[in-house]
Amino acid sequence: MKKLLYLSVFVAVGLLLAGAMPSFAQTKTEQTSGPDVDGFVWLMSSDAEKKSFLFGAGSAVAMEYHVRAIRKEEPSKFIKGWTEALKDVSWSELASEVDAYYDSNPDRKDKLVFEVIWQTIITPRLNK
């Protein structure tokens, strides 16, 4: 009998919590930007977040590069440019260069980070 009482209390609490959880998911969070990272998001990000973003992007680029190499396909211009122009650049250096762009161009914070990396960092290095 005691077991049945404890079991029913346990089940009741479980049902209450299960019913409460979906309501927590309904809380709307304020989204400051779309899925792309622009200067507004970049400048509000911590140093660790910036490096993590670049590491993730760099990992995706490296994977794309190697998959295409295995398939004997030519990598895209962006992938090839990233791997060639940034091969000796650390995540800290790259983050600092992006920071410098947005600091020097406060009116261009709407420009996406990938555009900044391509137009102001990769392309000039490839054209040397």
N, C-alpha and C positions, 0 to 999 in steps of 0.2 A: 504494500500500500504506500509505504514511504517512497519507494522508487517511482511509482506512478505519479505521485505529487511532484517530486523533483523533475521528472520528465515533462510533465505538463507545464510547469513553470518555465523550464528551459525552452520548450517549444513556443510558448507564448512570447517570451522575450525575443526569441529568434524571429518570429513573425513580425513583431513590432519593429525590430531593427531592419528586417528585410523591406518592410513597407516604408521606412524612413529613408533608406539609402537612395532610392530613385529621386526623392525630392531634393537631396543634396546635389544630384547631377543636374537638376534643372536650374541651378543658380547660374545666371548669365554673367560671364566675365567680360570686362571691357577689352576689346581688341584694338590696339593702337595702329596696327598695320595689317596688310595682307600677308600672304605666305612668303613673300619676298622680303629680304632684309635691305632696307635703305639706310640713308645716313641718320635719320631720326632714331631708328632702332639701334643702329650700330653705336652711336654716341651714348645711348642710355645703357648699353651693355657693359658688363664688367670685363676686365682684361681676360679672365678665365673663359667667359662666354665667347668673346671674340676669337680667342685661340681655338676653342672647341668648334666653333662654326667653321673656321678655316681648316682645321684638322679633318672635319667631316667632309667638307668640300674637296679637300686634297685627296682623301681616301676614295671618294667617288670617282674623281678624275683618274687616279692611279688604277682603280679597278677597270674603268672604261678603257684605258690605254692598254692594259694587259689582255683584256677580253678581245679587243680588236686585233692585237698582235697574234693571239692564239688563232683567231679566225683568218689571219692574213688580210685584214682590212685596214685601210688607212684611217688613222684617228682624225676626229674633227679638228678644225683649225684651232678652236678653243682648247681642246685637250692637248694637242701638240704644243701650242703656245705655252700653256700652263707648265707642262713637264719640262720644256726646254728653258723657258725664261726664269722659272722659279726653283730650279733644281738645287741651287745652293742658298736659297733664302729660308730662314727659319720662320716659324709661325709668328714669333714676336716681332721680327723685322717686317713681315708682311702686314701684320696688324698695325704697326707704327706708321707704315706708308699709307695705309687706308685712313688712319687717324689724321695724318698730315694733310691728306687731300681734303677731308671734310673741314678741318680747321682752317685751311687756306681758302675754302670755297663754302662759306656758311650759307650762301643762297642756293647751293646745289645739294642740300640734304635729301631731296627727293630722288636723287640718283641712286640706283641700286648698287650694292657693294660689288656684285659681279661686273657691272659696267665699269666701275672705278678700277677694279683689278685689271680688266681687259684693256681699257683705253689708256689708263695712266701708268700702269706698271708693266704689263706683259708686252703690249705692242711697242712701246719705246725700246724695250730691251731686245726685242727680236729685230728691230730695225737698225741696231748698232753695227 
